[in-house]
Amino acid sequence: MPPAGNAAPLPGAGDAKNIPQITPDSPRTSQQAHSLVGRRIGEIVVALGFATEAEVDIAVEEARKTGRATGRVLYDQGTINKNQLAQAIAARTQISYIDLRNLELEERALKAIDGNTAARYRAVPVQYLDDDTLLVAIAEPSNVLAVDDIALMTGLNVRAALTTEEQLEELLSRVSRTDVERATKDAEREPGEAEDEAASANLLESVLTNALRQRASDIHFETLEDESVRVRYRIDGITHDSTKIASSLAPRMFTRLKLMAGMDISIRHVPQDGRSNFGPAGAQVTLRIATLPTIHGESAAIRILDRKNVPPLDRLGLDPVGLATFLRALRKPHGAILATGPTGSGKTTTLYAALAELNTSERTIITIEDPVEYPLPGIRQVQVNTKRGLTFSAGLRTMLRSDPDVVMVGEIRDHETAMIGVEAALTGRLVLTTLHTNNAASAVTRLTEMGVERYLVASSIECVIASRLARKLCTECRRPVTIDETRMREAGYADATIEAFEGYEAVGCARCSNTGYRGRTGIFEVLSISDRIRELLLDRFPAKAIEKAAREDGMVTLSESALERVRQGVISLAEAARITTTD
């Protein structure tokens, strides 16, 4: 085999098999391609026929004002798409562009390096151009180090081709899934004891890596009747089957998992919980691991906690009016702010974003949580420990003697915690906490149902924010659809009386794993406690009357917020109905 070669751009069109070159509507000659090397992105976009000179001039002016790259401005303005931007960058750097959706991938090439290495280098082998030359897809033209290292690892000549970040991510997910399948087969061969341990460790690492690549929030290891283990990922709030692990591997898997979490490996019939970090330095996530004995054997659940998943307050998905209302409440020196919604609706994420907004050197902030999800710099966080008597109420009572300006209580579960929190809000502290109710208005009345006097609730609460998490439509495959009253009623909006508008519905493609959705966004309603609403509360009006008054004051309900996202093309009507019509 010849020695490894350095990274090199692909030859002109026709010199390699099945490699789409940088072509707009018609092929370009090598001379034309060469003339684009090193030119400005705007000039290249015009030369390729992707935009007019007038459109580029507007983008250039915007780029000068904002400091953004011209190519990024063209994309943000909708003048060009991601594929066209990648093609323009490829032309500028004289690297060929490949559309992975139209490329015949070779399994032999995909296995040239393992998925972890591909993810680390952000580079994936996709084809053999000949017996000694490997084609590697990258999303960043300057990623020369990765290409050189792959050449050294494989002993092959390596040539780079540029693709979009999204297509590379999709391919990395595929490689990661293949790694899990391969690791499962390797572990099932059951060699010697030492090899057993290595195989089970490799299998668990592959499952975890694949979960991160798939953007999973949770991993479920479910022991079935035949004692095999079904692995499922929760992605965008919905669970999906991933792989199945043979019964012979289950004990080793759970032992390995317990060791990671610092649990007692000898205990199998009592629930345990623990934590562990996973991933490369600088990109580690925290795993919150819980085991559970079932009638068929042990099962386990892993919650993946990634601090990157807590966006700034202005990126949660709040509409401008709701955001302004929420910020006004946060800027008050005292009072209570409630985040409400069912389990998994984004309450904790909302409060963490609020804490980040409040976290300045002028304030002392203490939280009590069960459990502490993310460590926050500059904030004292307390973990509930009921076995040792550290409950929400006991911890909150002690915290208030530590002179805090802001207190965050993970959840109000009982009368005692509710009373302490309300009294703290009335005596000069800003209190943030959560409740489980379907909407904002119900949260106000729920406190009275827990035994807190109405006059105390009316005096202490400043704002209630209710939330849901909705799956965003995949922008690669979403399909336009006209939404009229008939479609609205079919979706569950029985009293719909609207003018027809253009929206989108889910389809499904390789990028979104054929679900039609990719990522999630917050849907909110923000209830400001005005003097009028305080009077309604004191006069014992029900939650429906409070909601009606809030809407008259300008509150946007969860249902209205969801439908606005449908109009914007962010979510589908079916998704809006799924998260709001049951309220």
Secondary structure as UniProt FT lines:
FT   STRAND          8..9
FT   TURN            13..14
FT   TURN            17..18
FT   HELIX           30..35
FT   TURN            36..38
FT   HELIX           41..47
FT   TURN            48..49
FT   HELIX           53..66
FT   HELIX           70..76
FT   TURN            77..78
FT   HELIX           82..93
FT   HELIX           100..102
FT   HELIX           107..110
FT   HELIX           115..121
FT   STRAND          123..130
FT   TURN            131..132
FT   STRAND          133..138
FT   TURN            141..142
FT   HELIX           144..154
FT   STRAND          157..162
FT   HELIX           165..188
FT   HELIX           193..213
FT   TURN            214..215
FT   STRAND          216..223
FT   TURN            225..226
FT   STRAND          229..235
FT   TURN            236..237
FT   STRAND          238..245
FT   TURN            247..249
FT   HELIX           250..261
FT   TURN            265..266
FT   STRAND          272..278
FT   TURN            281..282
FT   STRAND          285..294
FT   TURN            295..296
FT   STRAND          297..305
FT   HELIX           307..309
FT   HELIX           313..315
FT   HELIX           320..330
FT   STRAND          335..340
FT   TURN            343..344
FT   HELIX           347..358
FT   TURN            361..362
FT   STRAND          365..369
FT   TURN            377..378
FT   STRAND          380..383
FT   HELIX           386..388
FT   HELIX           392..399
FT   HELIX           400..402
FT   STRAND          406..409
FT   HELIX           415..426
FT   TURN            427..428
FT   STRAND          430..435
FT   HELIX           440..449
FT   TURN            450..451
FT   HELIX           454..460
FT   STRAND          461..473
FT   TURN            475..477
FT   STRAND          479..483
FT   HELIX           485..491
FT   TURN            494..495
FT   STRAND          501..505
FT   TURN            510..514
FT   STRAND          517..528
FT   HELIX           531..538
FT   TURN            539..540
FT   HELIX           543..552
FT   TURN            553..554
FT   HELIX           558..567
FT   TURN            568..569
FT   HELIX           573..580
FT   TURN            581..582
//
